[in-house]
C-alpha cells in the first residue's frame, strides 16, 4: 500500500481501529479511505485546480492590471504558510461551477447571480458567449472592487 501512496500513519491508524480478533472479519475499504482522509487533512497543503476550464472575462477590470493575492496553504493551519494567486481580467473556472439556467438552491455562478471568488472579489455574471453549437465558451462578469477579501 505504501508504494501506492497510502501514508504510513493512515495504515497504522487503520490497524489500530480494526484491532485483532480470533474470528474472520470483513472490514470495508471505506474505513481505510477515512483513515487516509484524516491524515491527509492534517498534513496536506491545499491547492485549486480547473479540470474543465471555462473562460471568465471581468469586463470592468483593467486589461493591463494583475493583482496578486495571498492564499492560505491550509485553512486551519496558518503555520503552513501562504501561496501567491494572480488575479487579472481573464480567469478560468470549472464548467461545473457555472449553470446558465440554475437549479433551485444553486449557489454558484449563473446569469444575474453574484458569487465570491475565493481569495479575491465578488463577481456578477452579466452575459454568456456561446459557440456555433450552442455550447458556452465564455462568461462575462463585472466585479465589485470594494469586496477585496484581503482588505475587508
Helices and strands as residue ranges (DSSP letters): G 2-4, H 8-18, H 29-43, E 53-58, E 66-72, G 78-80, E 82-88, E 90-94, G 95-97, E 114-116, E 122-130, E 136-144, G 145-147
